[in-house]
Amino acid sequence: MKLIFKKDSDETIKILIRDGLAEQEFSYIKMVKSLIESNSFEDSEFIGEISEKEKEVVSQMLLQINSAIGTQKK
């Protein structure tokens, strides 16, 4: 599963989930189901004028989620 972060002209960041070739609206339930199956996120994709700080914050959050999921699998 890959998360795609798109920033629009209103400065709103929209999140999509790419699972294979299909892109779907973000859903926590879909995200958790996918994490249980695959145990981690693929590298995220950032589209639009997302600052380096925003990318860093998102990346840190995803690392923490990956770490928590990995801990639960053991």
CHARMM internal coordinates of N, CA and C (Angstrom, degrees):
IC EDIT
DIST 1 N 1 CA 1.4413
DIST 1 CA 1 C 1.5239
ANGL 1 N 1 CA 1 C 108.98
DIST 1 C 2 N 1.2985
ANGL 1 CA 1 C 2 N 113.85
DIHE 1 N 1 CA 1 C 2 N 135.52
DIST 2 N 2 CA 1.4611
ANGL 1 C 2 N 2 CA 120.33
DIHE 1 CA 1 C 2 N 2 CA 178.42
DIST 2 CA 2 C 1.5155
ANGL 2 N 2 CA 2 C 108.52
DIHE 1 C 2 N 2 CA 2 C -122.10
DIST 2 C 3 N 1.3232
ANGL 2 CA 2 C 3 N 116.64
DIHE 2 N 2 CA 2 C 3 N 134.00
DIST 3 N 3 CA 1.4513
ANGL 2 C 3 N 3 CA 121.03
DIHE 2 CA 2 C 3 N 3 CA 175.38
DIST 3 CA 3 C 1.5250
ANGL 3 N 3 CA 3 C 108.99
DIHE 2 C 3 N 3 CA 3 C -95.95
DIST 3 C 4 N 1.3174
ANGL 3 CA 3 C 4 N 115.61
DIHE 3 N 3 CA 3 C 4 N 135.53
DIST 4 N 4 CA 1.4562
ANGL 3 C 4 N 4 CA 121.92
DIHE 3 CA 3 C 4 N 4 CA 179.49
DIST 4 CA 4 C 1.5256
ANGL 4 N 4 CA 4 C 107.57
DIHE 3 C 4 N 4 CA 4 C -116.07
DIST 4 C 5 N 1.3111
ANGL 4 CA 4 C 5 N 115.89
DIHE 4 N 4 CA 4 C 5 N 124.14
DIST 5 N 5 CA 1.4584
ANGL 4 C 5 N 5 CA 122.11
DIHE 4 CA 4 C 5 N 5 CA -179.80
DIST 5 CA 5 C 1.5240
ANGL 5 N 5 CA 5 C 107.92
DIHE 4 C 5 N 5 CA 5 C -108.34
DIST 5 C 6 N 1.3447
ANGL 5 CA 5 C 6 N 116.13
DIHE 5 N 5 CA 5 C 6 N 117.83
DIST 6 N 6 CA 1.4647
ANGL 5 C 6 N 6 CA 121.87
DIHE 5 CA 5 C 6 N 6 CA -178.63
DIST 6 CA 6 C 1.5203
ANGL 6 N 6 CA 6 C 108.99
DIHE 5 C 6 N 6 CA 6 C -117.06
DIST 6 C 7 N 1.3163
ANGL 6 CA 6 C 7 N 115.80
DIHE 6 N 6 CA 6 C 7 N 125.60
DIST 7 N 7 CA 1.4694
ANGL 6 C 7 N 7 CA 120.60
DIHE 6 CA 6 C 7 N 7 CA 177.03
DIST 7 CA 7 C 1.5205
ANGL 7 N 7 CA 7 C 108.40
DIHE 6 C 7 N 7 CA 7 C -102.57
DIST 7 C 8 N 1.3403
ANGL 7 CA 7 C 8 N 116.19
DIHE 7 N 7 CA 7 C 8 N 125.84
DIST 8 N 8 CA 1.4551
ANGL 7 C 8 N 8 CA 119.55
DIHE 7 CA 7 C 8 N 8 CA -178.69
DIST 8 CA 8 C 1.5282
ANGL 8 N 8 CA 8 C 111.36
DIHE 7 C 8 N 8 CA 8 C -97.24
DIST 8 C 9 N 1.2991
ANGL 8 CA 8 C 9 N 115.39
DIHE 8 N 8 CA 8 C 9 N -177.60
DIST 9 N 9 CA 1.4669
ANGL 8 C 9 N 9 CA 120.51
DIHE 8 CA 8 C 9 N 9 CA -176.25
DIST 9 CA 9 C 1.5293
ANGL 9 N 9 CA 9 C 112.85
DIHE 8 C 9 N 9 CA 9 C -66.87
DIST 9 C 10 N 1.3315
ANGL 9 CA 9 C 10 N 117.50
DIHE 9 N 9 CA 9 C 10 N -17.64
DIST 10 N 10 CA 1.4663
ANGL 9 C 10 N 10 CA 121.44
DIHE 9 CA 9 C 10 N 10 CA 177.13
DIST 10 CA 10 C 1.5207
ANGL 10 N 10 CA 10 C 111.95
DIHE 9 C 10 N 10 CA 10 C -87.52
DIST 10 C 11 N 1.3397
ANGL 10 CA 10 C 11 N 116.94
DIHE 10 N 10 CA 10 C 11 N 8.63
DIST 11 N 11 CA 1.4649
ANGL 10 C 11 N 11 CA 123.13
DIHE 10 CA 10 C 11 N 11 CA -178.87
DIST 11 CA 11 C 1.5283
ANGL 11 N 11 CA 11 C 112.08
DIHE 10 C 11 N 11 CA 11 C 67.62
DIST 11 C 12 N 1.3239
ANGL 11 CA 11 C 12 N 117.24
DIHE 11 N 11 CA 11 C 12 N 20.64
DIST 12 N 12 CA 1.4547
ANGL 11 C 12 N 12 CA 122.30
DIHE 11 CA 11 C 12 N 12 CA 177.36
DIST 12 CA 12 C 1.5195
ANGL 12 N 12 CA 12 C 108.69
DIHE 11 C 12 N 12 CA 12 C -94.83
DIST 12 C 13 N 1.3171
ANGL 12 CA 12 C 13 N 116.08
DIHE 12 N 12 CA 12 C 13 N 135.26
DIST 13 N 13 CA 1.4607
ANGL 12 C 13 N 13 CA 120.30
DIHE 12 CA 12 C 13 N 13 CA 177.59
DIST 13 CA 13 C 1.5223
ANGL 13 N 13 CA 13 C 108.07
DIHE 12 C 13 N 13 CA 13 C -101.16
DIST 13 C 14 N 1.3291
ANGL 13 CA 13 C 14 N 115.73
DIHE 13 N 13 CA 13 C 14 N 122.09
DIST 14 N 14 CA 1.4543
ANGL 13 C 14 N 14 CA 123.36
DIHE 13 CA 13 C 14 N 14 CA 179.02
DIST 14 CA 14 C 1.5307
ANGL 14 N 14 CA 14 C 107.21
DIHE 13 C 14 N 14 CA 14 C -104.06
DIST 14 C 15 N 1.3191
ANGL 14 CA 14 C 15 N 116.78
DIHE 14 N 14 CA 14 C 15 N 141.58
DIST 15 N 15 CA 1.4609
ANGL 14 C 15 N 15 CA 121.12
DIHE 14 CA 14 C 15 N 15 CA -178.84
DIST 15 CA 15 C 1.5183
ANGL 15 N 15 CA 15 C 109.18
DIHE 14 C 15 N 15 CA 15 C -114.88
DIST 15 C 16 N 1.3327
ANGL 15 CA 15 C 16 N 114.98
DIHE 15 N 15 CA 15 C 16 N 131.08
DIST 16 N 16 CA 1.4604
ANGL 15 C 16 N 16 CA 122.36
DIHE 15 CA 15 C 16 N 16 CA 174.62
DIST 16 CA 16 C 1.5182
ANGL 16 N 16 CA 16 C 108.72
DIHE 15 C 16 N 16 CA 16 C -119.43
DIST 16 C 17 N 1.3219
ANGL 16 CA 16 C 17 N 115.71
DIHE 16 N 16 CA 16 C 17 N 156.34
DIST 17 N 17 CA 1.4625
ANGL 16 C 17 N 17 CA 121.48
DIHE 16 CA 16 C 17 N 17 CA 175.20
DIST 17 CA 17 C 1.5175
ANGL 17 N 17 CA 17 C 107.44
DIHE 16 C 17 N 17 CA 17 C -111.86
DIST 17 C 18 N 1.3261
ANGL 17 CA 17 C 18 N 116.82
DIHE 17 N 17 CA 17 C 18 N 127.27
DIST 18 N 18 CA 1.4619
ANGL 17 C 18 N 18 CA 121.24
DIHE 17 CA 17 C 18 N 18 CA 173.67
DIST 18 CA 18 C 1.5192
ANGL 18 N 18 CA 18 C 107.09
DIHE 17 C 18 N 18 CA 18 C -108.17
DIST 18 C 19 N 1.3058
ANGL 18 CA 18 C 19 N 114.93
DIHE 18 N 18 CA 18 C 19 N 117.83
DIST 19 N 19 CA 1.4550
ANGL 18 C 19 N 19 CA 121.72
DIHE 18 CA 18 C 19 N 19 CA 177.98
DIST 19 CA 19 C 1.5199
ANGL 19 N 19 CA 19 C 106.34
DIHE 18 C 19 N 19 CA 19 C -122.69
DIST 19 C 20 N 1.3134
ANGL 19 CA 19 C 20 N 116.73
DIHE 19 N 19 CA 19 C 20 N 101.81
DIST 20 N 20 CA 1.4604
ANGL 19 C 20 N 20 CA 120.04
DIHE 19 CA 19 C 20 N 20 CA -171.20
DIST 20 CA 20 C 1.5167
ANGL 20 N 20 CA 20 C 108.22
DIHE 19 C 20 N 20 CA 20 C 77.82
DIST 20 C 21 N 1.3285
ANGL 20 CA 20 C 21 N 117.08
DIHE 20 N 20 CA 20 C 21 N -125.76
DIST 21 N 21 CA 1.4616
ANGL 20 C 21 N 21 CA 121.12
DIHE 20 CA 20 C 21 N 21 CA 179.69
DIST 21 CA 21 C 1.5252
ANGL 21 N 21 CA 21 C 112.98
DIHE 20 C 21 N 21 CA 21 C -97.30
DIST 21 C 22 N 1.3216
ANGL 21 CA 21 C 22 N 116.87
DIHE 21 N 21 CA 21 C 22 N -18.02
DIST 22 N 22 CA 1.4687
ANGL 21 C 22 N 22 CA 120.79
DIHE 21 CA 21 C 22 N 22 CA -175.74
DIST 22 CA 22 C 1.5223
ANGL 22 N 22 CA 22 C 111.69
DIHE 21 C 22 N 22 CA 22 C -83.83
DIST 22 C 23 N 1.3426
ANGL 22 CA 22 C 23 N 115.82
DIHE 22 N 22 CA 22 C 23 N 140.61
DIST 23 N 23 CA 1.4583
ANGL 22 C 23 N 23 CA 122.30
DIHE 22 CA 22 C 23 N 23 CA 172.81
DIST 23 CA 23 C 1.5209
ANGL 23 N 23 CA 23 C 107.68
DIHE 22 C 23 N 23 CA 23 C -109.38
DIST 23 C 24 N 1.3309
ANGL 23 CA 23 C 24 N 115.68
DIHE 23 N 23 CA 23 C 24 N 134.59
DIST 24 N 24 CA 1.4524
ANGL 23 C 24 N 24 CA 121.58
DIHE 23 CA 23 C 24 N 24 CA -178.50
DIST 24 CA 24 C 1.5219
ANGL 24 N 24 CA 24 C 109.46
DIHE 23 C 24 N 24 CA 24 C -129.74
DIST 24 C 25 N 1.3254
ANGL 24 CA 24 C 25 N 116.08
DIHE 24 N 24 CA 24 C 25 N 157.69
DIST 25 N 25 CA 1.4545
ANGL 24 C 25 N 25 CA 120.42
DIHE 24 CA 24 C 25 N 25 CA 173.70
DIST 25 CA 25 C 1.5244
ANGL 25 N 25 CA 25 C 108.80
DIHE 24 C 25 N 25 CA 25 C -59.82
DIST 25 C 26 N 1.3124
ANGL 25 CA 25 C 26 N 117.22
DIHE 25 N 25 CA 25 C 26 N 145.77
DIST 26 N 26 CA 1.4537
ANGL 25 C 26 N 26 CA 121.88
DIHE 25 CA 25 C 26 N 26 CA 179.69
DIST 26 CA 26 C 1.5233
ANGL 26 N 26 CA 26 C 110.62
DIHE 25 C 26 N 26 CA 26 C -64.96
DIST 26 C 27 N 1.3231
ANGL 26 CA 26 C 27 N 115.08
DIHE 26 N 26 CA 26 C 27 N 138.44
DIST 27 N 27 CA 1.4600
ANGL 26 C 27 N 27 CA 122.58
DIHE 26 CA 26 C 27 N 27 CA 175.27
DIST 27 CA 27 C 1.5226
ANGL 27 N 27 CA 27 C 106.80
DIHE 26 C 27 N 27 CA 27 C -146.07
DIST 27 C 28 N 1.3311
ANGL 27 CA 27 C 28 N 116.62
DIHE 27 N 27 CA 27 C 28 N 130.94
DIST 28 N 28 CA 1.4662
ANGL 27 C 28 N 28 CA 119.57
DIHE 27 CA 27 C 28 N 28 CA 178.34
DIST 28 CA 28 C 1.5217
ANGL 28 N 28 CA 28 C 110.85
DIHE 27 C 28 N 28 CA 28 C -60.27
DIST 28 C 29 N 1.3167
ANGL 28 CA 28 C 29 N 117.13
DIHE 28 N 28 CA 28 C 29 N -37.17
DIST 29 N 29 CA 1.4623
ANGL 28 C 29 N 29 CA 120.54
DIHE 28 CA 28 C 29 N 29 CA -179.36
DIST 29 CA 29 C 1.5213
ANGL 29 N 29 CA 29 C 110.50
DIHE 28 C 29 N 29 CA 29 C -63.77
DIST 29 C 30 N 1.3365
ANGL 29 CA 29 C 30 N 117.95
DIHE 29 N 29 CA 29 C 30 N -45.66
DIST 30 N 30 CA 1.4643
ANGL 29 C 30 N 30 CA 121.52
DIHE 29 CA 29 C 30 N 30 CA 177.66
DIST 30 CA 30 C 1.5250
ANGL 30 N 30 CA 30 C 110.35
DIHE 29 C 30 N 30 CA 30 C -61.88
DIST 30 C 31 N 1.3409
ANGL 30 CA 30 C 31 N 115.79
DIHE 30 N 30 CA 30 C 31 N -41.42
DIST 31 N 31 CA 1.4572
ANGL 30 C 31 N 31 CA 119.86
DIHE 30 CA 30 C 31 N 31 CA -179.46
DIST 31 CA 31 C 1.5266
ANGL 31 N 31 CA 31 C 110.88
DIHE 30 C 31 N 31 CA 31 C -62.05
DIST 31 C 32 N 1.3294
ANGL 31 CA 31 C 32 N 117.86
DIHE 31 N 31 CA 31 C 32 N -47.08
DIST 32 N 32 CA 1.4607
ANGL 31 C 32 N 32 CA 121.43
DIHE 31 CA 31 C 32 N 32 CA -178.28
DIST 32 CA 32 C 1.5256
ANGL 32 N 32 CA 32 C 110.45
DIHE 31 C 32 N 32 CA 32 C -65.18
DIST 32 C 33 N 1.3344
ANGL 32 CA 32 C 33 N 117.53
DIHE 32 N 32 CA 32 C 33 N -43.93
DIST 33 N 33 CA 1.4718
ANGL 32 C 33 N 33 CA 120.49
DIHE 32 CA 32 C 33 N 33 CA 178.00
DIST 33 CA 33 C 1.5211
ANGL 33 N 33 CA 33 C 110.95
DIHE 32 C 33 N 33 CA 33 C -58.01
DIST 33 C 34 N 1.3217
ANGL 33 CA 33 C 34 N 116.35
DIHE 33 N 33 CA 33 C 34 N -45.49
DIST 34 N 34 CA 1.4580
ANGL 33 C 34 N 34 CA 120.55
DIHE 33 CA 33 C 34 N 34 CA -179.80
DIST 34 CA 34 C 1.5236
ANGL 34 N 34 CA 34 C 111.35
DIHE 33 C 34 N 34 CA 34 C -65.21
DIST 34 C 35 N 1.3242
ANGL 34 CA 34 C 35 N 117.48
DIHE 34 N 34 CA 34 C 35 N -40.00
DIST 35 N 35 CA 1.4635
ANGL 34 C 35 N 35 CA 120.96
DIHE 34 CA 34 C 35 N 35 CA 178.97
DIST 35 CA 35 C 1.5284
ANGL 35 N 35 CA 35 C 111.37
DIHE 34 C 35 N 35 CA 35 C -65.59
DIST 35 C 36 N 1.3124
ANGL 35 CA 35 C 36 N 116.87
DIHE 35 N 35 CA 35 C 36 N -37.20
DIST 36 N 36 CA 1.4660
ANGL 35 C 36 N 36 CA 119.95
DIHE 35 CA 35 C 36 N 36 CA 178.19
DIST 36 CA 36 C 1.5244
ANGL 36 N 36 CA 36 C 109.69
DIHE 35 C 36 N 36 CA 36 C -63.96
DIST 36 C 37 N 1.3426
ANGL 36 CA 36 C 37 N 116.87
DIHE 36 N 36 CA 36 C 37 N -38.71
DIST 37 N 37 CA 1.4594
ANGL 36 C 37 N 37 CA 121.09
DIHE 36 CA 36 C 37 N 37 CA -179.45
DIST 37 CA 37 C 1.5309
ANGL 37 N 37 CA 37 C 112.35
DIHE 36 C 37 N 37 CA 37 C -74.47
DIST 37 C 38 N 1.3366
ANGL 37 CA 37 C 38 N 117.12
DIHE 37 N 37 CA 37 C 38 N -46.12
DIST 38 N 38 CA 1.4718
ANGL 37 C 38 N 38 CA 119.96
DIHE 37 CA 37 C 38 N 38 CA -172.50
DIST 38 CA 38 C 1.5179
ANGL 38 N 38 CA 38 C 114.20
DIHE 37 C 38 N 38 CA 38 C -101.52
DIST 38 C 39 N 1.3283
ANGL 38 CA 38 C 39 N 117.79
DIHE 38 N 38 CA 38 C 39 N -17.28
DIST 39 N 39 CA 1.4627
ANGL 38 C 39 N 39 CA 123.61
DIHE 38 CA 38 C 39 N 39 CA 176.05
DIST 39 CA 39 C 1.5270
ANGL 39 N 39 CA 39 C 114.91
DIHE 38 C 39 N 39 CA 39 C 72.92
DIST 39 C 40 N 1.3335
ANGL 39 CA 39 C 40 N 119.35
DIHE 39 N 39 CA 39 C 40 N 3.42
DIST 40 N 40 CA 1.4605
ANGL 39 C 40 N 40 CA 119.59
DIHE 39 CA 39 C 40 N 40 CA 176.04
DIST 40 CA 40 C 1.5292
ANGL 40 N 40 CA 40 C 111.16
DIHE 39 C 40 N 40 CA 40 C -169.30
DIST 40 C 41 N 1.3242
ANGL 40 CA 40 C 41 N 114.96
DIHE 40 N 40 CA 40 C 41 N 165.07
DIST 41 N 41 CA 1.4592
ANGL 40 C 41 N 41 CA 122.04
DIHE 40 CA 40 C 41 N 41 CA 174.14
DIST 41 CA 41 C 1.5161
ANGL 41 N 41 CA 41 C 108.95
DIHE 40 C 41 N 41 CA 41 C -89.26
DIST 41 C 42 N 1.3200
ANGL 41 CA 41 C 42 N 116.09
DIHE 41 N 41 CA 41 C 42 N 150.94
DIST 42 N 42 CA 1.4564
ANGL 41 C 42 N 42 CA 120.11
DIHE 41 CA 41 C 42 N 42 CA 166.36
DIST 42 CA 42 C 1.5310
ANGL 42 N 42 CA 42 C 106.27
DIHE 41 C 42 N 42 CA 42 C -79.32
DIST 42 C 43 N 1.3236
ANGL 42 CA 42 C 43 N 117.73
DIHE 42 N 42 CA 42 C 43 N 172.30
DIST 43 N 43 CA 1.4597
ANGL 42 C 43 N 43 CA 119.70
DIHE 42 CA 42 C 43 N 43 CA 175.32
DIST 43 CA 43 C 1.5176
ANGL 43 N 43 CA 43 C 109.41
DIHE 42 C 43 N 43 CA 43 C -58.36
DIST 43 C 44 N 1.3198
ANGL 43 CA 43 C 44 N 116.00
DIHE 43 N 43 CA 43 C 44 N 137.54
DIST 44 N 44 CA 1.4625
ANGL 43 C 44 N 44 CA 121.36
DIHE 43 CA 43 C 44 N 44 CA -179.13
DIST 44 CA 44 C 1.5127
ANGL 44 N 44 CA 44 C 110.36
DIHE 43 C 44 N 44 CA 44 C -78.62
DIST 44 C 45 N 1.3228
ANGL 44 CA 44 C 45 N 115.12
DIHE 44 N 44 CA 44 C 45 N 159.13
DIST 45 N 45 CA 1.4607
ANGL 44 C 45 N 45 CA 121.81
DIHE 44 CA 44 C 45 N 45 CA 177.22
DIST 45 CA 45 C 1.5260
ANGL 45 N 45 CA 45 C 107.97
DIHE 44 C 45 N 45 CA 45 C -116.12
DIST 45 C 46 N 1.3227
ANGL 45 CA 45 C 46 N 116.04
DIHE 45 N 45 CA 45 C 46 N 134.41
DIST 46 N 46 CA 1.4585
ANGL 45 C 46 N 46 CA 121.65
DIHE 45 CA 45 C 46 N 46 CA -180.00
DIST 46 CA 46 C 1.5213
ANGL 46 N 46 CA 46 C 108.74
DIHE 45 C 46 N 46 CA 46 C -115.84
DIST 46 C 47 N 1.3323
ANGL 46 CA 46 C 47 N 116.61
DIHE 46 N 46 CA 46 C 47 N 125.99
DIST 47 N 47 CA 1.4608
ANGL 46 C 47 N 47 CA 121.98
DIHE 46 CA 46 C 47 N 47 CA -178.33
DIST 47 CA 47 C 1.5279
ANGL 47 N 47 CA 47 C 108.47
DIHE 46 C 47 N 47 CA 47 C -123.52
DIST 47 C 48 N 1.3030
ANGL 47 CA 47 C 48 N 115.94
DIHE 47 N 47 CA 47 C 48 N 134.84
DIST 48 N 48 CA 1.4634
ANGL 47 C 48 N 48 CA 120.22
DIHE 47 CA 47 C 48 N 48 CA -179.59
DIST 48 CA 48 C 1.5137
ANGL 48 N 48 CA 48 C 110.36
DIHE 47 C 48 N 48 CA 48 C 99.07
DIST 48 C 49 N 1.3031
ANGL 48 CA 48 C 49 N 115.81
DIHE 48 N 48 CA 48 C 49 N -171.67
DIST 49 N 49 CA 1.4556
ANGL 48 C 49 N 49 CA 121.34
DIHE 48 CA 48 C 49 N 49 CA -175.69
DIST 49 CA 49 C 1.5279
ANGL 49 N 49 CA 49 C 111.29
DIHE 48 C 49 N 49 CA 49 C -87.28
DIST 49 C 50 N 1.3096
ANGL 49 CA 49 C 50 N 115.37
DIHE 49 N 49 CA 49 C 50 N 69.87
DIST 50 N 50 CA 1.4578
ANGL 49 C 50 N 50 CA 121.82
DIHE 49 CA 49 C 50 N 50 CA 177.96
DIST 50 CA 50 C 1.5219
ANGL 50 N 50 CA 50 C 107.14
DIHE 49 C 50 N 50 CA 50 C -93.93
DIST 50 C 51 N 1.3140
ANGL 50 CA 50 C 51 N 116.33
DIHE 50 N 50 CA 50 C 51 N 125.40
DIST 51 N 51 CA 1.4672
ANGL 50 C 51 N 51 CA 120.72
DIHE 50 CA 50 C 51 N 51 CA -175.49
DIST 51 CA 51 C 1.5274
ANGL 51 N 51 CA 51 C 111.12
DIHE 50 C 51 N 51 CA 51 C -69.95
DIST 51 C 52 N 1.3087
ANGL 51 CA 51 C 52 N 115.23
DIHE 51 N 51 CA 51 C 52 N 161.31
DIST 52 N 52 CA 1.4674
ANGL 51 C 52 N 52 CA 120.62
DIHE 51 CA 51 C 52 N 52 CA 177.76
DIST 52 CA 52 C 1.5259
ANGL 52 N 52 CA 52 C 110.76
DIHE 51 C 52 N 52 CA 52 C -61.42
DIST 52 C 53 N 1.3272
ANGL 52 CA 52 C 53 N 117.14
DIHE 52 N 52 CA 52 C 53 N -37.25
DIST 53 N 53 CA 1.4654
ANGL 52 C 53 N 53 CA 121.40
DIHE 52 CA 52 C 53 N 53 CA 178.44
DIST 53 CA 53 C 1.5273
ANGL 53 N 53 CA 53 C 110.46
DIHE 52 C 53 N 53 CA 53 C -63.44
DIST 53 C 54 N 1.3390
ANGL 53 CA 53 C 54 N 117.35
DIHE 53 N 53 CA 53 C 54 N -43.98
DIST 54 N 54 CA 1.4621
ANGL 53 C 54 N 54 CA 121.13
DIHE 53 CA 53 C 54 N 54 CA 177.58
DIST 54 CA 54 C 1.5291
ANGL 54 N 54 CA 54 C 110.85
DIHE 53 C 54 N 54 CA 54 C -61.69
DIST 54 C 55 N 1.3253
ANGL 54 CA 54 C 55 N 116.36
DIHE 54 N 54 CA 54 C 55 N -42.96
DIST 55 N 55 CA 1.4725
ANGL 54 C 55 N 55 CA 120.48
DIHE 54 CA 54 C 55 N 55 CA 178.16
DIST 55 CA 55 C 1.5285
ANGL 55 N 55 CA 55 C 110.89
DIHE 54 C 55 N 55 CA 55 C -62.07
DIST 55 C 56 N 1.3171
ANGL 55 CA 55 C 56 N 116.14
DIHE 55 N 55 CA 55 C 56 N -41.40
DIST 56 N 56 CA 1.4566
ANGL 55 C 56 N 56 CA 121.34
DIHE 55 CA 55 C 56 N 56 CA -179.63
DIST 56 CA 56 C 1.5356
ANGL 56 N 56 CA 56 C 110.92
DIHE 55 C 56 N 56 CA 56 C -63.55
DIST 56 C 57 N 1.3294
ANGL 56 CA 56 C 57 N 116.81
DIHE 56 N 56 CA 56 C 57 N -44.50
DIST 57 N 57 CA 1.4651
ANGL 56 C 57 N 57 CA 121.35
DIHE 56 CA 56 C 57 N 57 CA -179.94
DIST 57 CA 57 C 1.5333
ANGL 57 N 57 CA 57 C 110.17
DIHE 56 C 57 N 57 CA 57 C -62.82
DIST 57 C 58 N 1.3184
ANGL 57 CA 57 C 58 N 117.44
DIHE 57 N 57 CA 57 C 58 N -45.18
DIST 58 N 58 CA 1.4661
ANGL 57 C 58 N 58 CA 121.38
DIHE 57 CA 57 C 58 N 58 CA 179.17
DIST 58 CA 58 C 1.5243
ANGL 58 N 58 CA 58 C 110.12
DIHE 57 C 58 N 58 CA 58 C -63.27
DIST 58 C 59 N 1.3171
ANGL 58 CA 58 C 59 N 117.14
DIHE 58 N 58 CA 58 C 59 N -44.91
DIST 59 N 59 CA 1.4672
ANGL 58 C 59 N 59 CA 121.11
DIHE 58 CA 58 C 59 N 59 CA -179.50
DIST 59 CA 59 C 1.5262
ANGL 59 N 59 CA 59 C 111.64
DIHE 58 C 59 N 59 CA 59 C -61.40
DIST 59 C 60 N 1.3277
ANGL 59 CA 59 C 60 N 117.21
DIHE 59 N 59 CA 59 C 60 N -41.21
DIST 60 N 60 CA 1.4650
ANGL 59 C 60 N 60 CA 121.00
DIHE 59 CA 59 C 60 N 60 CA 177.91
DIST 60 CA 60 C 1.5294
ANGL 60 N 60 CA 60 C 111.16
DIHE 59 C 60 N 60 CA 60 C -64.25
DIST 60 C 61 N 1.3277
ANGL 60 CA 60 C 61 N 116.41
DIHE 60 N 60 CA 60 C 61 N -41.22
DIST 61 N 61 CA 1.4595
ANGL 60 C 61 N 61 CA 120.53
DIHE 60 CA 60 C 61 N 61 CA 178.28
DIST 61 CA 61 C 1.5295
ANGL 61 N 61 CA 61 C 110.37
DIHE 60 C 61 N 61 CA 61 C -61.51
DIST 61 C 62 N 1.3274
ANGL 61 CA 61 C 62 N 116.91
DIHE 61 N 61 CA 61 C 62 N -44.62
DIST 62 N 62 CA 1.4631
ANGL 61 C 62 N 62 CA 120.62
DIHE 61 CA 61 C 62 N 62 CA -179.20
DIST 62 CA 62 C 1.5247
ANGL 62 N 62 CA 62 C 111.69
DIHE 61 C 62 N 62 CA 62 C -66.47
DIST 62 C 63 N 1.3272
ANGL 62 CA 62 C 63 N 117.39
DIHE 62 N 62 CA 62 C 63 N -36.10
DIST 63 N 63 CA 1.4640
ANGL 62 C 63 N 63 CA 120.70
DIHE 62 CA 62 C 63 N 63 CA 175.62
DIST 63 CA 63 C 1.5290
ANGL 63 N 63 CA 63 C 110.92
DIHE 62 C 63 N 63 CA 63 C -62.48
DIST 63 C 64 N 1.3196
ANGL 63 CA 63 C 64 N 116.63
DIHE 63 N 63 CA 63 C 64 N -41.12
DIST 64 N 64 CA 1.4650
ANGL 63 C 64 N 64 CA 120.44
DIHE 63 CA 63 C 64 N 64 CA 178.56
DIST 64 CA 64 C 1.5255
ANGL 64 N 64 CA 64 C 111.16
DIHE 63 C 64 N 64 CA 64 C -65.94
DIST 64 C 65 N 1.3242
ANGL 64 CA 64 C 65 N 117.22
DIHE 64 N 64 CA 64 C 65 N -39.82
DIST 65 N 65 CA 1.4669
ANGL 64 C 65 N 65 CA 120.40
DIHE 64 CA 64 C 65 N 65 CA 177.23
DIST 65 CA 65 C 1.5217
ANGL 65 N 65 CA 65 C 109.98
DIHE 64 C 65 N 65 CA 65 C -65.02
DIST 65 C 66 N 1.3323
ANGL 65 CA 65 C 66 N 117.42
DIHE 65 N 65 CA 65 C 66 N -46.25
DIST 66 N 66 CA 1.4722
ANGL 65 C 66 N 66 CA 121.14
DIHE 65 CA 65 C 66 N 66 CA 177.39
DIST 66 CA 66 C 1.5209
ANGL 66 N 66 CA 66 C 110.93
DIHE 65 C 66 N 66 CA 66 C -56.69
DIST 66 C 67 N 1.3025
ANGL 66 CA 66 C 67 N 116.34
DIHE 66 N 66 CA 66 C 67 N -43.73
DIST 67 N 67 CA 1.4619
ANGL 66 C 67 N 67 CA 121.69
DIHE 66 CA 66 C 67 N 67 CA -179.45
DIST 67 CA 67 C 1.5290
ANGL 67 N 67 CA 67 C 110.52
DIHE 66 C 67 N 67 CA 67 C -62.76
DIST 67 C 68 N 1.3336
ANGL 67 CA 67 C 68 N 117.14
DIHE 67 N 67 CA 67 C 68 N -44.92
DIST 68 N 68 CA 1.4665
ANGL 67 C 68 N 68 CA 121.38
DIHE 67 CA 67 C 68 N 68 CA -179.59
DIST 68 CA 68 C 1.5243
ANGL 68 N 68 CA 68 C 111.19
DIHE 67 C 68 N 68 CA 68 C -64.73
DIST 68 C 69 N 1.3204
ANGL 68 CA 68 C 69 N 117.18
DIHE 68 N 68 CA 68 C 69 N -42.24
DIST 69 N 69 CA 1.4634
ANGL 68 C 69 N 69 CA 121.01
DIHE 68 CA 68 C 69 N 69 CA 179.58
DIST 69 CA 69 C 1.5302
ANGL 69 N 69 CA 69 C 109.85
DIHE 68 C 69 N 69 CA 69 C -65.25
DIST 69 C 70 N 1.3304
ANGL 69 CA 69 C 70 N 116.72
DIHE 69 N 69 CA 69 C 70 N -42.75
DIST 70 N 70 CA 1.4645
ANGL 69 C 70 N 70 CA 121.31
DIHE 69 CA 69 C 70 N 70 CA 178.98
DIST 70 CA 70 C 1.5169
ANGL 70 N 70 CA 70 C 111.37
DIHE 69 C 70 N 70 CA 70 C -61.43
DIST 70 C 71 N 1.3181
ANGL 70 CA 70 C 71 N 117.11
DIHE 70 N 70 CA 70 C 71 N -38.50
DIST 71 N 71 CA 1.4591
ANGL 70 C 71 N 71 CA 122.41
DIHE 70 CA 70 C 71 N 71 CA 178.81
DIST 71 CA 71 C 1.5206
ANGL 71 N 71 CA 71 C 110.76
DIHE 70 C 71 N 71 CA 71 C -65.90
DIST 71 C 72 N 1.3259
ANGL 71 CA 71 C 72 N 116.41
DIHE 71 N 71 CA 71 C 72 N -38.78
DIST 72 N 72 CA 1.4635
ANGL 71 C 72 N 72 CA 120.96
DIHE 71 CA 71 C 72 N 72 CA -178.76
DIST 72 CA 72 C 1.5281
ANGL 72 N 72 CA 72 C 112.31
DIHE 71 C 72 N 72 CA 72 C -69.84
DIST 72 C 73 N 1.3405
ANGL 72 CA 72 C 73 N 118.28
DIHE 72 N 72 CA 72 C 73 N -27.29
DIST 73 N 73 CA 1.4511
ANGL 72 C 73 N 73 CA 122.40
DIHE 72 CA 72 C 73 N 73 CA -177.50
DIST 73 CA 73 C 1.5254
ANGL 73 N 73 CA 73 C 112.67
DIHE 72 C 73 N 73 CA 73 C -74.41
DIST 73 C 74 N 1.3223
ANGL 73 CA 73 C 74 N 117.56
DIHE 73 N 73 CA 73 C 74 N -22.07
DIST 74 N 74 CA 1.4718
ANGL 73 C 74 N 74 CA 120.54
DIHE 73 CA 73 C 74 N 74 CA -174.40
DIST 74 CA 74 C 1.4921
ANGL 74 N 74 CA 74 C 112.61
DIHE 73 C 74 N 74 CA 74 C -72.12
END
COOR INIT
IC SEED 1 N 1 CA 1 C
IC BUILD
